[in-house]
Amino acid sequence: MNVTRIVGILLIVAGVLGLVYRSFSYTKEEHTTTIGPIQFSMKDKERVEVPVWASVAAIAVGAGLLLVGGKK
């Protein structure tokens, strides 16, 4: 299996996951302050929306790489 086919498969999987889940979230720690023995920190939850067109494009490019990557 060459690199082109692996990248194609990964793009297809990422595109399908983008279509299924549509968004993902992560927690980002922004500020940390220490006053004596007390520590304060602020955590912010971020949400990222995955556009449908990006997921479809990833699937199309991945399929193209699988079709073209197999020929020599």
N, CA, C and O of each residue as an XYZ file, in Angstrom:
288
protein
N       0.854     -1.181      0.000
C       0.000      0.000      0.000
C       0.899      1.243      0.000
O       1.752      1.397      0.874
N       0.705      2.108     -0.965
C       1.546      3.288     -1.031
C       0.907      4.464     -0.281
O      -0.230      4.379      0.183
N       1.643      5.531     -0.178
C       1.225      6.693      0.609
C      -0.029      7.342      0.021
O      -0.881      7.817      0.771
N      -0.153      7.368     -1.293
C      -1.306      8.001     -1.932
C      -2.609      7.297     -1.546
O      -3.615      7.955     -1.279
N      -2.593      5.984     -1.517
C      -3.792      5.237     -1.135
C      -4.131      5.455      0.344
O      -5.305      5.578      0.694
N      -3.128      5.504      1.205
C      -3.361      5.727      2.635
C      -3.973      7.106      2.860
O      -4.920      7.247      3.634
N      -3.437      8.120      2.191
C      -3.988      9.478      2.324
C      -5.417      9.517      1.783
O      -6.274     10.187      2.360
N      -5.681      8.818      0.701
C      -7.028      8.756      0.145
C      -8.020      8.134      1.120
O      -9.128      8.640      1.294
N      -7.622      7.042      1.753
C      -8.491      6.383      2.729
C      -8.724      7.293      3.931
O      -9.848      7.387      4.423
N      -7.676      7.965      4.409
C      -7.825      8.876      5.550
C      -8.759     10.046      5.218
O      -9.548     10.467      6.064
N      -8.671     10.566      4.000
C      -9.568     11.653      3.593
C     -11.022     11.191      3.526
O     -11.929     11.924      3.921
N     -11.239      9.993      3.033
C     -12.598      9.472      2.971
C     -13.157      9.278      4.378
O     -14.303      9.643      4.644
N     -12.369      8.715      5.269
C     -12.817      8.517      6.649
C     -13.106      9.853      7.323
O     -14.117      9.996      8.010
N     -12.223     10.833      7.132
C     -12.438     12.156      7.729
C     -13.687     12.819      7.159
O     -14.425     13.471      7.898
N     -13.939     12.666      5.865
C     -15.134     13.232      5.256
C     -16.407     12.604      5.778
O     -17.386     13.303      6.040
N     -16.401     11.289      5.932
C     -17.579     10.599      6.468
C     -17.822     11.011      7.917
O     -18.965     11.251      8.307
N     -16.768     11.094      8.712
C     -16.922     11.538     10.103
C     -17.439     12.970     10.171
O     -18.238     13.298     11.048
N     -16.993     13.825      9.255
C     -17.485     15.200      9.211
C     -18.961     15.264      8.875
O     -19.683     16.106      9.410
N     -19.421     14.377      7.990
C     -20.841     14.348      7.647
C     -21.687     13.791      8.792
O     -22.807     14.248      9.020
N     -21.153     12.813      9.503
C     -21.916     12.178     10.580
C     -22.005     13.088     11.803
O     -23.094     13.295     12.337
N     -20.870     13.636     12.254
C     -20.855     14.388     13.507
C     -21.124     15.881     13.333
O     -21.649     16.506     14.254
N     -20.793     16.465     12.213
C     -21.058     17.872     11.862
C     -20.318     18.894     12.720
O     -20.127     20.020     12.262
N     -19.892     18.565     13.934
C     -19.150     19.508     14.773
C     -18.398     18.736     15.849
O     -18.703     17.578     16.132
N     -17.404     19.403     16.447
C     -16.708     18.825     17.594
C     -16.335     19.952     18.537
O     -16.255     21.112     18.133
N     -16.108     19.607     19.787
C     -15.764     20.616     20.785
C     -14.528     20.174     21.555
O     -14.224     18.985     21.652
N     -13.826     21.159     22.097
C     -12.644     20.900     22.908
C     -12.564     21.969     23.985
O     -13.149     23.044     23.848
N     -11.840     21.673     25.057
C     -11.686     22.600     26.171
C     -10.301     23.229     26.110
O      -9.292     22.536     25.974
N     -10.273     24.552     26.213
C      -9.024     25.299     26.129
C      -8.817     26.047     27.448
O      -9.694     26.789     27.891
N      -7.661     25.850     28.066
C      -7.348     26.558     29.300
C      -6.686     27.883     28.935
O      -5.647     27.905     28.276
N      -7.296     28.987     29.368
C      -6.826     30.295     28.926
C      -5.941     31.004     29.945
O      -4.800     31.347     29.636
N      -6.442     31.223     31.135
C      -5.704     32.022     32.113
C      -5.462     31.211     33.377
O      -6.350     30.506     33.859
N      -4.257     31.319     33.903
C      -3.936     30.693     35.179
C      -3.260     31.735     36.053
O      -2.293     32.375     35.640
N      -3.768     31.898     37.248
C      -3.210     32.854     38.197
C      -2.989     32.149     39.523
O      -3.853     31.404     39.987
N      -1.840     32.379     40.131
C      -1.540     31.795     41.431
C      -1.333     32.912     42.435
O      -0.488     33.786     42.242
N      -2.108     32.881     43.506
C      -1.968     33.833     44.609
C      -1.731     33.008     45.861
O      -2.657     32.436     46.438
N      -0.470     32.959     46.268
C      -0.119     32.136     47.431
C      -0.398     30.673     47.122
O       0.007     30.176     46.071
N      -1.086     29.975     48.026
C      -1.383     28.554     47.802
C      -2.620     28.326     46.926
O      -2.954     27.181     46.621
N      -3.298     29.396     46.521
C      -4.523     29.270     45.742
C      -4.222     29.492     44.261
O      -3.527     30.437     43.886
N      -4.758     28.602     43.434
C      -4.540     28.721     41.996
C      -5.897     28.855     41.299
O      -6.807     28.059     41.530
N      -6.016     29.866     40.448
C      -7.226     30.106     39.664
C      -6.920     29.824     38.204
O      -5.869     30.209     37.691
N      -7.847     29.149     37.540
C      -7.672     28.919     36.109
C      -9.032     29.047     35.429
O     -10.072     28.746     36.013
N      -8.992     29.501     34.184
C     -10.213     29.682     33.413
C     -10.186     28.721     32.230
O      -9.238     28.719     31.445
N     -11.223     27.912     32.109
C     -11.321     26.970     31.005
C     -12.483     27.386     30.125
O     -13.571     27.702     30.605
N     -12.228     27.378     28.829
C     -13.237     27.799     27.866
C     -13.516     26.641     26.915
O     -12.586     26.052     26.364
N     -14.784     26.313     26.722
C     -15.160     25.234     25.819
C     -15.420     25.819     24.436
O     -16.288     26.675     24.265
N     -14.667     25.354     23.463
C     -14.775     25.821     22.078
C     -15.514     24.776     21.249
O     -15.373     23.575     21.479
N     -16.294     25.239     20.294
C     -17.030     24.346     19.395
C     -16.682     24.715     17.952
O     -16.719     25.887     17.577
N     -16.346     23.714     17.156
C     -15.968     23.918     15.761
C     -16.987     23.207     14.879
O     -17.209     22.004     15.019
N     -17.599     23.950     13.978
C     -18.557     23.390     13.022
C     -17.808     22.949     11.763
O     -16.969     23.688     11.247
N     -18.108     21.760     11.274
C     -17.490     21.244     10.054
C     -18.474     21.473      8.908
O     -19.580     20.931      8.934
N     -18.093     22.268      7.898
C     -19.007     22.516      6.778
C     -19.261     21.243      5.963
O     -18.371     20.409      5.798
N     -20.477     21.114      5.465
C     -20.840     19.943      4.658
C     -20.012     19.893      3.382
O     -19.587     18.819      2.956
N     -19.782     21.058      2.767
C     -19.019     21.072      1.516
C     -17.592     20.575      1.730
O     -17.018     19.952      0.836
N     -17.007     20.844      2.911
C     -15.641     20.376      3.188
C     -15.616     18.856      3.337
O     -14.673     18.203      2.891
N     -16.638     18.302      3.956
C     -16.711     16.847      4.110
C     -16.888     16.160      2.760
O     -16.240     15.151      2.481
N     -17.762     16.708      1.930
C     -17.991     16.128      0.601
C     -16.735     16.257     -0.255
O     -16.392     15.339     -1.000
N     -16.049     17.396     -0.151
C     -14.813     17.594     -0.916
C     -13.736     16.604     -0.469
O     -12.998     16.077     -1.302
N     -13.639     16.346      0.840
C     -12.649     15.386      1.334
C     -12.941     13.984      0.808
O     -12.022     13.253      0.439
N     -14.211     13.612      0.775
C     -14.575     12.295      0.240
C     -14.243     12.213     -1.250
O     -13.723     11.199     -1.713
N     -14.539     13.269     -1.997
C     -14.265     13.270     -3.440
C     -12.767     13.210     -3.729
O     -12.330     12.456     -4.598
N     -11.993     13.994     -3.012
C     -10.535     13.987     -3.223
C      -9.953     12.636     -2.817
O      -9.076     12.105     -3.499
N     -10.436     12.080     -1.712
C      -9.967     10.761     -1.278
C     -10.280      9.684     -2.302
O      -9.438      8.832     -2.587
N     -11.492      9.718     -2.860
C     -11.855      8.741     -3.886
C     -10.993      8.932     -5.140
O     -10.575      7.960     -5.771
N     -10.735     10.186     -5.489
C      -9.858     10.451     -6.634
C      -8.451      9.925     -6.416
O      -7.841      9.372     -7.331
N      -7.936     10.096     -5.206
C      -6.600      9.587     -4.911
C      -6.560      8.051     -4.956
O      -5.569      7.463     -5.391
N      -7.633      7.419     -4.508
C      -7.671      5.953     -4.587
C      -7.703      5.471     -6.027
O      -7.062      4.478     -6.370
N      -8.454      6.178     -6.873
C      -8.552      5.747     -8.272
C      -7.270      6.035     -9.042
O      -6.798      5.185     -9.796
N      -6.702      7.226     -8.859
C      -5.503      7.609     -9.601
C      -4.245      7.030     -8.969
O      -3.286      6.715     -9.674
N      -4.239      6.888     -7.654
C      -3.044      6.404     -6.948
C      -2.705      4.964     -7.236
O      -1.556      4.560     -7.058
N      -3.664      4.177     -7.676
C      -3.399      2.765     -7.960
C      -2.742      2.541     -9.304
O      -2.157      1.481     -9.525
N      -2.817      3.507    -10.217
C      -2.242      3.345    -11.558
C      -0.781      3.768    -11.572
O      -0.381      4.692    -10.866
N       0.009      3.077    -12.387
C       1.432      3.416    -12.489
C       1.807      3.626    -13.930
O       2.963      3.920    -14.230
